[in-house]
Amino acid sequence: MSSAQSSPVERIATEGYDVVVVGAGFAGMYMLHRLRGLGFSARLFEQGGGVGGTWYWNRYPGARCDVESMQYSYSFSEELQQEWDWSERYAPQPEILKYANHVADRFDLRRDIQFSTRVERAAFDERSNSWSVTTSDGKTVNARFVVLATGCLSNARKPDINGLENFKGPVYHTGNWPHEPVDFTGLRVALIGTGSSGIQSAPVIAEQAKHLTVFQRTANFSIPARNAALTDEEREAFRKNYPEIRRFAREVARNGIYAQQPDRGALDDDADARRGKYEARWERGGLTFMYVYNNLGLDRTANDTAANFVRGKIAEIVSDPETAKLLQPNSHPIGTKRICIDTDYFATFNRPNVSLVEIKTNPIQEITANAVRVAGTDHEVDALVLATGFDAMTGSVAKIDIRGRGGQTLNQKWAEGPKTYLGLMSAGFPNLFIITGPGSPSVLSNMIVSIEQHVDWIADGLVHMRKHGLATMEAGRAAEDKWVTHVNEVAHGTLYPQANSWYMGANIPGKPRIFMPYIGGVGVYRQICNDVAAKGYEGFVMERAVQPEAAAAS
């Protein structure tokens, strides 16, 4: 890097860094790797005691990824792709965490990461065009840029249940699980919540516990994972085909997952042919069940054919008709909440030591010292497991006091719902980037595909600024408003907003109902981002450095 290129950076770098990155999950680690490769000085702050993000915190029984392990992995290093051996079709949490640690070691990332440190405040100084970042250890550092790699599902939501603090036994949250083993042998356990975490953990807890009582507010659609050990031949076939698999995931697949694409709608086949295709996908297992037809997310009549098939499967598996009926989802079209994948979830309710309590019509009244009270009945338990999800997409960002131009906080700006341009930046907050933020495909995609795309786009943007002597980059308000409108228009052209999902913020009381992720598909979105950059970052406002030496450097 020539001195002419770097002089505006270097003056600030003496007080701190070119870039502060927040969060050492898969997004933060790759961002740090790219920044170092481009010659930017960077410091990464991570509130946990190690790398891995979501996979550092979510250690609950049965936790595993719902994207196949050979695809839920970095593509930026060919050596890494070829050397790492995934053991199962769907990697369990300990293995994903091991992979994250391997990446941190292999690319020597830890020397620029400060663990067990929360970023509490970030304030933009309009005179110096830099960010002042205050951390939980009381220190403040300066940086030209801040990149939020805080994750979409990293802020565990503790439910507001009357009397929770009075419970005398242990209380666990699936999103913030202890790092030492938890043994439920001989215990009566209450599991509150039947989203993905609850669906994954219930069968494992049921095998240990004396009795498991599952408290369900909303029944969820779940497809069998059909998890199995990977053979050497399967791994090798993937590795040989990685260039095409990665290209397809980035450019063709709507959700960034390589799979056979549908060529017709559900009503284009007769009932027998349709059932045969659903059966085949059910037997194959996994998220690609929704790939059977191309209109399941668009047409309610088409969607009903898939939903009814899964409801029928639940009725076949669960022997008690009343329990089966409670477990059959009827409040939302299939796929409009992230579809769950499970190992023996529905069959778990056939066990004599498992019972289901429906809490939609009769919510939990209170938790006493040793029971969960519903409709006047005390369900006595020794331990509580809260599988109550996350303040998704925005929760981790909201915990930081972020102040942009004029002292406006990001929380004030996002009070009526998050506003971003491309999910990457928010107007009024210069040089502040968000990886997989609201307004980008993020949680509707294979996260690693979306993470790599965002990191590469941000890295290219920083190089562009350095090359042209630019001091600030910021989302333009008109471009942001147009993008927010577009994200919602695309969403409302689908069935997704019909579900009270965390995509809409519906699981958090008082959170504005706005469809947060971009549903147009990762390939379409990638092209939009590339086009914006190719047009000189159209819609973004760039300002030159005002210092005379910086102006000379340009």
HUQUINOR-V983886 format. One record per residue. RES is the residue in one small letter. SS is DSSP state (@ for helix, = for strand, . for the rest). D_CENTER is the distance of its C-alpha to the mean C-alpha in Angstrom with 1 decimal. Layout:
[[RES;SS;D_CENTER] [RES;SS;D_CENTER]]
This chain:
[[m;.;35.1] [s;.;38.3] [s;@;39.4] [a;@;39.7] [q;@;36.0] [s;@;34.9] [s;@;37.3] [p;@;35.2] [v;@;32.4] [e;@;34.7] [r;@;36.3] [i;@;33.1] [a;@;32.0] [t;.;35.0] [e;.;33.5] [g;=;30.0] [y;=;27.7] [d;=;26.8] [v;=;23.1] [v;=;21.2] [v;=;17.6] [v;=;15.5] [g;.;13.2] [a;.;14.0] [g;.;10.8] [f;@;10.8] [a;@;10.7] [g;@;13.4] [m;@;15.5] [y;@;15.8] [m;@;16.6] [l;@;19.2] [h;@;20.6] [r;@;21.1] [l;@;22.6] [r;@;25.1] [g;@;26.1] [l;.;27.0] [g;.;29.0] [f;.;27.0] [s;.;27.2] [a;=;23.9] [r;=;22.9] [l;=;19.6] [f;=;19.1] [e;.;16.9] [q;.;17.3] [g;.;17.0] [g;.;20.0] [g;.;18.4] [v;.;15.8] [g;.;12.7] [g;.;10.2] [t;@;8.0] [w;@;10.9] [y;@;13.5] [w;@;12.9] [n;.;12.1] [r;.;15.6] [y;.;16.6] [p;.;19.1] [g;.;18.0] [a;.;14.4] [r;=;13.5] [c;.;11.1] [d;.;11.5] [v;.;12.0] [e;.;15.4] [s;.;15.8] [m;.;18.1] [q;.;15.5] [y;.;12.5] [s;.;14.5] [y;.;15.7] [s;.;18.3] [f;.;19.8] [s;.;22.4] [e;@;24.6] [e;@;26.1] [l;@;22.8] [q;@;22.1] [q;@;25.6] [e;@;26.0] [w;.;23.1] [d;.;23.9] [w;.;21.2] [s;.;23.0] [e;=;21.3] [r;.;19.9] [y;.;16.7] [a;.;16.3] [p;=;16.5] [q;@;14.7] [p;@;17.9] [e;@;18.2] [i;@;14.7] [l;@;15.6] [k;@;19.1] [y;@;17.8] [a;@;15.9] [n;@;19.3] [h;@;21.3] [v;@;19.6] [a;@;20.2] [d;@;23.8] [r;@;24.5] [f;.;23.7] [d;.;25.2] [l;.;22.3] [r;@;23.1] [r;@;26.1] [d;@;24.1] [i;=;21.6] [q;=;22.7] [f;.;21.0] [s;.;21.3] [t;.;21.4] [r;.;19.5] [v;=;19.8] [e;=;21.5] [r;=;22.9] [a;=;22.9] [a;=;25.9] [f;=;27.0] [d;=;30.8] [e;.;32.3] [r;.;35.4] [s;.;33.9] [n;.;30.8] [s;=;28.7] [w;=;26.2] [s;=;27.3] [v;=;24.6] [t;=;25.5] [t;=;24.0] [s;.;24.5] [d;.;27.5] [g;.;29.3] [k;.;29.3] [t;=;28.8] [v;=;28.2] [n;=;28.5] [a;=;26.4] [r;=;26.8] [f;=;23.1] [v;=;20.0] [v;=;16.5] [l;=;13.6] [a;.;11.0] [t;.;9.8] [g;.;6.0] [c;.;3.9] [l;.;4.6] [s;.;7.7] [n;.;10.4] [a;=;12.1] [r;.;14.2] [k;.;17.8] [p;.;19.7] [d;.;22.9] [i;.;25.3] [n;.;29.0] [g;.;30.5] [l;@;27.4] [e;@;28.9] [n;@;32.1] [f;.;30.8] [k;.;32.8] [g;.;30.8] [p;=;27.5] [v;=;24.3] [y;=;21.0] [h;=;17.4] [t;@;15.0] [g;@;12.3] [n;@;15.2] [w;.;17.5] [p;.;20.7] [h;.;21.1] [e;.;24.4] [p;.;24.9] [v;.;25.2] [d;.;28.1] [f;.;28.6] [t;=;31.9] [g;.;34.4] [l;.;32.2] [r;=;31.5] [v;=;27.8] [a;=;26.1] [l;=;22.5] [i;=;21.2] [g;.;18.3] [t;.;17.7] [g;.;14.1] [s;@;12.4] [s;@;13.2] [g;@;16.7] [i;@;17.3] [q;@;16.6] [s;@;18.6] [a;@;21.5] [p;@;23.5] [v;@;23.4] [i;@;24.5] [a;@;27.1] [e;@;28.7] [q;@;29.4] [a;=;30.0] [k;.;33.4] [h;=;31.8] [l;=;28.3] [t;=;28.0] [v;=;24.8] [f;=;24.5] [q;=;22.8] [r;.;22.3] [t;.;20.6] [a;.;21.2] [n;.;18.4] [f;.;18.9] [s;=;18.3] [i;=;19.5] [p;=;21.0] [a;.;19.1] [r;.;22.6] [n;.;21.4] [a;.;24.1] [a;=;25.2] [l;.;25.1] [t;.;28.6] [d;@;29.8] [e;@;30.6] [e;@;27.1] [r;@;25.6] [e;@;28.5] [a;@;28.1] [f;@;24.5] [r;@;25.6] [k;@;28.5] [n;.;26.5] [y;@;23.6] [p;@;24.8] [e;@;24.8] [i;@;21.6] [r;@;19.7] [r;@;21.6] [f;@;21.0] [a;@;17.2] [r;@;17.3] [e;@;20.1] [v;.;20.7] [a;.;17.9] [r;.;16.1] [n;.;12.8] [g;.;13.5] [i;.;14.9] [y;.;18.6] [a;.;20.5] [q;.;23.7] [q;.;23.5] [p;.;25.3] [d;.;28.6] [r;.;29.5] [g;.;28.8] [a;@;29.1] [l;@;32.5] [d;@;33.9] [d;.;34.5] [d;.;36.8] [a;@;35.8] [d;@;36.8] [a;@;35.0] [r;@;31.8] [r;@;31.9] [g;@;32.6] [k;@;29.5] [y;@;27.3] [e;@;29.1] [a;@;28.4] [r;@;24.7] [w;@;24.6] [e;@;26.6] [r;@;24.4] [g;.;21.3] [g;.;17.6] [l;@;15.2] [t;@;18.0] [f;@;20.1] [m;@;19.1] [y;@;20.7] [v;.;24.1] [y;.;25.0] [n;.;24.0] [n;.;24.4] [l;.;22.5] [g;.;20.1] [l;.;23.0] [d;.;26.1] [r;@;26.4] [t;@;29.4] [a;@;27.7] [n;@;24.6] [d;@;27.0] [t;@;28.4] [a;@;25.1] [a;@;24.4] [n;@;28.1] [f;@;27.9] [v;@;25.1] [r;@;26.9] [g;@;30.0] [k;@;28.3] [i;@;27.4] [a;@;31.0] [e;@;32.3] [i;@;30.3] [v;.;30.8] [s;.;34.5] [d;.;34.9] [p;@;34.9] [e;@;34.0] [t;@;30.9] [a;@;30.0] [k;@;30.3] [l;@;28.1] [l;@;25.3] [q;.;25.6] [p;.;23.1] [n;.;25.1] [s;.;23.2] [h;.;20.9] [p;.;21.1] [i;.;19.5] [g;.;16.1] [t;.;15.6] [k;.;13.3] [r;.;10.8] [i;.;13.7] [c;=;13.9] [i;=;15.7] [d;=;18.2] [t;.;21.2] [d;.;24.2] [y;@;22.4] [f;@;25.0] [a;@;27.8] [t;@;27.1] [f;.;28.7] [n;.;31.9] [r;.;32.4] [p;.;35.1] [n;.;33.1] [v;=;30.2] [s;=;30.4] [l;=;28.3] [v;=;28.7] [e;=;27.6] [i;.;26.7] [k;.;26.1] [t;.;29.8] [n;.;30.7] [p;.;28.0] [i;=;28.3] [q;=;31.3] [e;=;30.9] [i;=;30.3] [t;.;33.6] [a;.;34.5] [n;.;34.1] [a;=;32.9] [v;=;30.5] [r;=;32.7] [v;=;32.2] [a;.;35.0] [g;.;37.5] [t;=;36.7] [d;=;35.7] [h;=;33.5] [e;=;34.4] [v;.;31.7] [d;.;31.7] [a;=;27.9] [l;=;24.9] [v;=;21.4] [l;=;18.9] [a;.;16.0] [t;.;15.3] [g;.;11.5] [f;=;9.8] [d;.;10.8] [a;.;7.5] [m;.;7.2] [t;.;10.6] [g;@;11.5] [s;@;11.3] [v;@;13.1] [a;@;15.5] [k;.;16.7] [i;.;18.2] [d;=;21.5] [i;=;21.1] [r;=;24.4] [g;.;25.2] [r;@;28.5] [g;@;31.1] [g;@;29.1] [q;.;26.8] [t;=;23.6] [l;@;20.2] [n;@;19.9] [q;@;23.3] [k;@;22.2] [w;.;19.1] [a;.;21.1] [e;.;21.3] [g;.;17.7] [p;.;15.8] [k;.;18.0] [t;.;17.1] [y;=;18.8] [l;.;16.6] [g;.;13.5] [l;.;15.1] [m;=;17.8] [s;.;19.3] [a;.;23.1] [g;.;25.1] [f;.;22.9] [p;.;24.4] [n;.;23.0] [l;=;19.7] [f;=;16.8] [i;=;13.1] [i;.;10.7] [t;.;8.2] [g;.;9.6] [p;.;10.6] [g;.;13.0] [s;.;11.4] [p;.;10.0] [s;@;6.4] [v;@;4.7] [l;@;8.4] [s;.;8.8] [n;.;9.0] [m;@;6.6] [i;@;9.8] [v;@;11.9] [s;@;10.2] [i;@;10.1] [e;@;13.7] [q;@;14.8] [h;@;13.8] [v;@;15.3] [d;@;18.4] [w;@;18.9] [i;@;18.8] [a;@;21.1] [d;@;23.4] [g;@;23.6] [l;@;24.7] [v;@;27.3] [h;@;28.5] [m;@;29.0] [r;@;30.8] [k;@;33.0] [h;@;34.1] [g;.;34.5] [l;=;32.0] [a;=;31.2] [t;=;28.4] [m;=;25.8] [e;=;24.4] [a;=;23.1] [g;.;26.1] [r;@;26.2] [a;@;27.6] [a;@;25.0] [e;@;22.2] [d;@;23.9] [k;@;24.4] [w;@;20.8] [v;@;19.6] [t;@;22.4] [h;@;21.4] [v;@;17.8] [n;@;19.2] [e;@;22.1] [v;@;20.2] [a;@;18.0] [h;@;21.4] [g;.;22.9] [t;.;20.8] [l;.;20.6] [y;@;17.1] [p;@;18.4] [q;@;20.7] [a;.;18.1] [n;.;17.5] [s;.;13.8] [w;@;11.0] [y;@;10.5] [m;@;13.9] [g;.;13.5] [a;.;16.1] [n;.;15.2] [i;.;16.2] [p;.;20.0] [g;.;21.2] [k;.;18.0] [p;.;19.0] [r;.;18.3] [i;.;16.9] [f;.;14.7] [m;.;11.9] [p;.;10.3] [y;.;13.1] [i;.;14.3] [g;.;17.1] [g;.;15.6] [v;@;14.5] [g;@;18.2] [v;@;19.5] [y;@;17.1] [r;@;17.9] [q;@;21.6] [i;@;21.4] [c;@;20.0] [n;@;22.7] [d;@;25.3] [v;@;24.6] [a;@;25.0] [a;@;28.1] [k;.;29.7] [g;.;29.7] [y;.;26.3] [e;.;27.5] [g;.;26.3] [f;=;25.7] [v;=;28.5] [m;=;29.8] [e;=;32.5] [r;=;34.9] [a;.;35.7] [v;.;38.7] [q;.;40.3] [p;@;43.3] [e;@;42.4] [a;@;38.9] [a;@;40.6] [a;@;43.0] [a;@;40.3] [s;.;38.9]]
